[in-house]
């Protein structure tokens, strides 16, 4: 779409895809947080008597950060500001 349309269509497409990615990452982060909570409540063991929930915390944390970054980039794309790395 970005190659077929002009700058306005490119900005709209970027905004929609970035905000959609933010929503998906937010949902995965939320539900993986629920999973970690269940692992804590049921006292799941990962290996060698190590609880599973501290090891699983990386999943909601990283998806939350990814969702936040996509959201910020989506807002920047909607306003026409370009973010670099």
Secondary structure, DSSP 8 states (H G I E B T S, - for coil): -TTTS-HHHHHHHHHHHHHHHHHHHHHHHHHHHHHHHHHHHTT-EEETTEEHHHHHHHHHHHHHHHHHHHHHHHHHHHHT-----
